[in-house]
Structures are given as C-alpha cells and as structure tokens.
Amino acid sequence: MIQQATQTNFESQIDMPQEEVKNSTDISQVHWQASKKIEFNEYQISVDPRLSASSLQEHGIRKDSKLVKLLKNIFWYPKKLHDDLFVDGFIERKLGELIKKHYEPNTSMIEIGCGDMSLSRYFPANTYYNALEISFSGFHLSRNLRKNAKLNPIVASAERIPAKNKSVSFILTSETLTNIPDIKSTMREIRRIAADDAKFVVSIPNEKSYKYQCKGDNPHMIHQWDYEEFVSIAKEHGFELVEGFQMGYWIPLPSWLWLKRVSYHLPIRCRKEEQNVNFFFVFKRING
C-alpha cells in the first residue's frame, strides 16, 4: 500500500521499521516484505532493502527534467495510440483477454516488470495492482498514482521478490523474462510466491522469428527461447501449461528514417513459428 509522505524530497531513501498488517481484509493486496521506502512526490514507495545502493542509483525511480516532463505530457499519449494501433498493442490486448479469462476477482495479483502499468486497466477497479519494477519511470509512476488509489508498487528485482511464500494467486509478466540475467532464480521465486493453483500469465518475444533474422538480435534480450523451450522451463519449475498460442506478423518495410527503430505488426496468428513475433502462455502451479 502507498503511504503519503510528510516531506517531498523526490528520491531520498529512508529506513523504516517493518510494517505489520493490521485489520486488513483486502486479500488482493500483497504486503511487501520491505523495510525501506523511497519518497516520491507526496508518496512513500516500497523498496527491497536487499538492493544495493549502486543498484538503486542505477535503477530505482528515474526522474525527468521539467522539459522532458512537458514533452512526455504532450507526446506520450499520441505515441501510445500509434503503438497500440500499429506496433505492439496486440500484445496488451491479448494479455488483457487472458487476464479477464483467468484472473479470479478478490484474489492477489502481481505484475513483474510492470513498465507503464497499462495492463492495470484489465483488472477489476477494487483490486490492488501490485506492481514490481526494478526501474520505474517517474512519469508513468506519477501518472498511475494519480488515477489509481490501489496501486501498490515496489522497487525490487524479479530474482528476489519481497513477498511471502504462496501469497500470490495470479502472476503476470509481459516482455520481461528474456531480459533477466538469472532466469532460474526468477522462476524459483515465482514458484515460491505462487499460491496453490496460481495462474502464471506470460508473454515473451520470439527472438528466433524471421523478424529478428532480418533486423538482427535485440541487444536488450539475454535469452532466446522457442515456444517449446519456454514451456519446458516453466515445467521444470513447477508450472503446467493451461493455454498458449503464437501471434504477431511482422510487416517488412524499407529501413528508412524511423523504420529502422520501429517494427509494425499485424495481430494475426501464422502457421509457422518463425513467422510469429510473440508467444503467449497461461500456466498453472503444480501443487506439491
């Protein structure tokens, strides 16, 4: 839960005693096992105390200059509309469908690598949106704090999630796992926090697709899995596949100007795996 701060020092880190949960009846809230806070505007944001000072300096909450804030307020919304229509909006829409299909109301959820937090809109309004990110955008964090009183963010690594064992019923991650160096530690952590019969919803890029054969590897991607490889990884860590599919046809366009940096896609499913740019999975925790 976010608490309002008494001071407005933008990113000062302060030691806090471990908070105890008192008279809480909302089981959708994840009570972070965190003893530190970062002051952000008038809020106190939880931070995993196991993160080093250098890691917090590098990640934490990224603040913008006044000029950058102004430009983002002007241009982010039309850019978001453009991307949703032509670039990668199909990923968010498909994940939204999976959320609505598999999330059970009044249960706890967590999004690992929440980015701009756009997926929060697919959950019921009375649900705590528990958002884990190692590097929050100050612009997006501020924007979401203003509109969502049940936003419950934490600065933490997916390799060491500060949540209790079996405390989360729905785990969501979008386009994140291929960027995490220690995937085994991350999957063990996801398994640890997953309640019995918990659902684990994942989207990852198909780095072996025709798109990347033509454009080259994404330098931010550490892992390259095909569809069955990731299913095997999930099974090794105690998750069975409930539903899965491949989607997204890359439109090869001339590499002119902005087209070198932007990829356009059609939201369709292709027969061949190499023609699909994204994989989508729903797993269920294997109990025992």
CORQUI-V201661 format. One record per residue. N is the residue number from 1. PHI is phi as a letter, one per 20 degrees, with the letter a starting at -180 (* if undefined). PSI is psi in radians with two decimals (NA if undefined). Layout:
n:N phi:PHI psi:PSI
n:N phi:PHI psi:PSI
This chain:
n:1 phi:* psi:2.49
n:2 phi:e psi:2.35
n:3 phi:d psi:2.52
n:4 phi:f psi:2.46
n:5 phi:e psi:2.70
n:6 phi:e psi:-0.28
n:7 phi:c psi:2.88
n:8 phi:d psi:0.47
n:9 phi:f psi:2.08
n:10 phi:g psi:-0.84
n:11 phi:c psi:0.62
n:12 phi:f psi:2.35
n:13 phi:e psi:2.32
n:14 phi:c psi:2.60
n:15 phi:e psi:2.39
n:16 phi:c psi:2.54
n:17 phi:f psi:2.64
n:18 phi:g psi:2.20
n:19 phi:f psi:2.44
n:20 phi:d psi:2.52
n:21 phi:e psi:2.09
n:22 phi:c psi:2.19
n:23 phi:l psi:0.60
n:24 phi:e psi:2.20
n:25 phi:d psi:-0.03
n:26 phi:e psi:1.75
n:27 phi:f psi:-0.10
n:28 phi:f psi:-0.22
n:29 phi:e psi:2.27
n:30 phi:e psi:2.17
n:31 phi:e psi:1.77
n:32 phi:f psi:2.38
n:33 phi:e psi:1.26
n:34 phi:c psi:2.37
n:35 phi:d psi:0.14
n:36 phi:c psi:2.76
n:37 phi:c psi:2.68
n:38 phi:d psi:2.22
n:39 phi:f psi:2.21
n:40 phi:c psi:1.94
n:41 phi:l psi:-2.17
n:42 phi:e psi:0.24
n:43 phi:d psi:2.77
n:44 phi:d psi:2.11
n:45 phi:d psi:2.28
n:46 phi:f psi:2.53
n:47 phi:c psi:2.38
n:48 phi:f psi:2.09
n:49 phi:f psi:-0.23
n:50 phi:f psi:-0.22
n:51 phi:f psi:2.34
n:52 phi:f psi:2.82
n:53 phi:f psi:-0.67
n:54 phi:f psi:-0.63
n:55 phi:f psi:-0.72
n:56 phi:f psi:-0.65
n:57 phi:f psi:-0.68
n:58 phi:f psi:-0.61
n:59 phi:d psi:-1.87
n:60 phi:m psi:-2.21
n:61 phi:d psi:2.08
n:62 phi:e psi:2.06
n:63 phi:e psi:2.68
n:64 phi:d psi:2.71
n:65 phi:f psi:2.90
n:66 phi:f psi:-0.67
n:67 phi:f psi:-0.78
n:68 phi:f psi:-0.71
n:69 phi:g psi:-0.78
n:70 phi:f psi:-0.79
n:71 phi:f psi:-0.70
n:72 phi:f psi:-0.69
n:73 phi:f psi:-0.51
n:74 phi:e psi:-0.79
n:75 phi:d psi:-0.30
n:76 phi:f psi:-0.72
n:77 phi:f psi:-0.80
n:78 phi:f psi:-0.59
n:79 phi:f psi:-0.71
n:80 phi:f psi:-0.73
n:81 phi:f psi:-0.77
n:82 phi:g psi:-0.84
n:83 phi:f psi:-0.68
n:84 phi:f psi:-0.62
n:85 phi:e psi:-0.65
n:86 phi:c psi:-0.36
n:87 phi:d psi:-1.34
n:88 phi:c psi:0.30
n:89 phi:f psi:-0.44
n:90 phi:f psi:-0.51
n:91 phi:f psi:-0.85
n:92 phi:f psi:-0.72
n:93 phi:f psi:-0.74
n:94 phi:f psi:-0.70
n:95 phi:f psi:-0.64
n:96 phi:f psi:-0.71
n:97 phi:f psi:-0.71
n:98 phi:f psi:-0.63
n:99 phi:f psi:-0.87
n:100 phi:f psi:-0.53
n:101 phi:f psi:-0.65
n:102 phi:d psi:-0.28
n:103 phi:f psi:2.26
n:104 phi:e psi:2.15
n:105 phi:g psi:2.62
n:106 phi:m psi:0.50
n:107 phi:c psi:2.85
n:108 phi:e psi:2.50
n:109 phi:c psi:2.82
n:110 phi:b psi:2.40
n:111 phi:d psi:2.18
n:112 phi:e psi:2.07
n:113 phi:m psi:1.11
n:114 phi:f psi:-0.24
n:115 phi:l psi:-2.17
n:116 phi:e psi:0.05
n:117 phi:m psi:0.43
n:118 phi:f psi:-0.48
n:119 phi:f psi:-0.18
n:120 phi:f psi:-0.46
n:121 phi:f psi:-0.24
n:122 phi:e psi:-0.11
n:123 phi:e psi:2.67
n:124 phi:g psi:2.59
n:125 phi:f psi:-0.45
n:126 phi:e psi:0.16
n:127 phi:e psi:2.36
n:128 phi:f psi:2.20
n:129 phi:e psi:1.71
n:130 phi:e psi:1.92
n:131 phi:d psi:2.08
n:132 phi:d psi:2.25
n:133 phi:b psi:2.39
n:134 phi:e psi:-0.30
n:135 phi:b psi:1.55
n:136 phi:f psi:2.46
n:137 phi:f psi:2.17
n:138 phi:g psi:-0.63
n:139 phi:f psi:-0.87
n:140 phi:f psi:-0.63
n:141 phi:f psi:-0.81
n:142 phi:f psi:-0.76
n:143 phi:f psi:-0.75
n:144 phi:f psi:-0.57
n:145 phi:f psi:-0.63
n:146 phi:f psi:-0.57
n:147 phi:d psi:-0.22
n:148 phi:c psi:1.78
n:149 phi:f psi:-0.28
n:150 phi:d psi:0.39
n:151 phi:f psi:2.25
n:152 phi:c psi:1.38
n:153 phi:e psi:2.74
n:154 phi:b psi:2.43
n:155 phi:e psi:1.95
n:156 phi:a psi:2.89
n:157 phi:e psi:2.50
n:158 phi:f psi:-0.29
n:159 phi:f psi:-0.26
n:160 phi:b psi:1.46
n:161 phi:e psi:2.13
n:162 phi:e psi:1.12
n:163 phi:c psi:2.72
n:164 phi:f psi:2.77
n:165 phi:g psi:2.40
n:166 phi:l psi:0.71
n:167 phi:d psi:-0.05
n:168 phi:c psi:2.29
n:169 phi:e psi:-0.29
n:170 phi:b psi:2.07
n:171 phi:d psi:2.25
n:172 phi:c psi:2.37
n:173 phi:b psi:2.30
n:174 phi:c psi:2.06
n:175 phi:l psi:0.64
n:176 phi:d psi:-0.73
n:177 phi:f psi:-0.52
n:178 phi:f psi:-0.22
n:179 phi:e psi:-0.13
n:180 phi:e psi:2.16
n:181 phi:g psi:-0.91
n:182 phi:e psi:1.46
n:183 phi:f psi:-0.53
n:184 phi:f psi:-0.77
n:185 phi:f psi:-0.70
n:186 phi:f psi:-0.79
n:187 phi:f psi:-0.62
n:188 phi:f psi:-0.69
n:189 phi:f psi:-0.72
n:190 phi:f psi:-0.74
n:191 phi:f psi:-0.72
n:192 phi:f psi:-0.76
n:193 phi:e psi:-0.22
n:194 phi:f psi:2.22
n:195 phi:f psi:2.92
n:196 phi:g psi:2.34
n:197 phi:m psi:0.29
n:198 phi:f psi:2.58
n:199 phi:e psi:2.49
n:200 phi:c psi:1.87
n:201 phi:d psi:2.23
n:202 phi:c psi:2.45
n:203 phi:c psi:2.41
n:204 phi:c psi:2.64
n:205 phi:f psi:2.60
n:206 phi:e psi:1.60
n:207 phi:f psi:-0.17
n:208 phi:e psi:0.21
n:209 phi:f psi:2.91
n:210 phi:g psi:-0.60
n:211 phi:g psi:-0.85
n:212 phi:f psi:-0.41
n:213 phi:f psi:-0.59
n:214 phi:e psi:-0.76
n:215 phi:e psi:-0.24
n:216 phi:n psi:2.86
n:217 phi:f psi:2.56
n:218 phi:f psi:2.11
n:219 phi:f psi:-0.29
n:220 phi:e psi:-0.21
n:221 phi:e psi:2.22
n:222 phi:e psi:-0.67
n:223 phi:d psi:2.55
n:224 phi:c psi:1.82
n:225 phi:d psi:2.54
n:226 phi:e psi:3.14
n:227 phi:g psi:-0.91
n:228 phi:f psi:-0.52
n:229 phi:f psi:-0.76
n:230 phi:f psi:-0.62
n:231 phi:g psi:-0.72
n:232 phi:f psi:-0.71
n:233 phi:f psi:-0.79
n:234 phi:f psi:-0.72
n:235 phi:f psi:-0.68
n:236 phi:f psi:-0.45
n:237 phi:d psi:0.34
n:238 phi:n psi:0.51
n:239 phi:c psi:2.35
n:240 phi:d psi:2.53
n:241 phi:f psi:2.25
n:242 phi:d psi:-0.72
n:243 phi:b psi:2.50
n:244 phi:a psi:2.64
n:245 phi:a psi:2.91
n:246 phi:d psi:2.52
n:247 phi:a psi:2.77
n:248 phi:o psi:1.83
n:249 phi:e psi:2.10
n:250 phi:f psi:2.29
n:251 phi:e psi:1.92
n:252 phi:f psi:2.02
n:253 phi:c psi:2.74
n:254 phi:g psi:2.49
n:255 phi:e psi:1.19
n:256 phi:d psi:2.41
n:257 phi:l psi:-2.10
n:258 phi:f psi:-0.30
n:259 phi:f psi:-0.27
n:260 phi:f psi:-0.51
n:261 phi:d psi:-0.39
n:262 phi:d psi:2.39
n:263 phi:d psi:2.34
n:264 phi:d psi:2.48
n:265 phi:c psi:2.68
n:266 phi:d psi:2.38
n:267 phi:e psi:1.12
n:268 phi:c psi:2.79
n:269 phi:d psi:2.24
n:270 phi:d psi:2.71
n:271 phi:f psi:-0.73
n:272 phi:e psi:2.39
n:273 phi:g psi:-0.68
n:274 phi:f psi:-0.25
n:275 phi:e psi:-0.17
n:276 phi:e psi:2.28
n:277 phi:e psi:-0.19
n:278 phi:b psi:2.61
n:279 phi:d psi:2.51
n:280 phi:c psi:2.38
n:281 phi:c psi:2.55
n:282 phi:c psi:2.09
n:283 phi:d psi:2.79
n:284 phi:c psi:2.40
n:285 phi:f psi:2.23
n:286 phi:e psi:2.00
n:287 phi:f psi:2.71
n:288 phi:o psi:NA
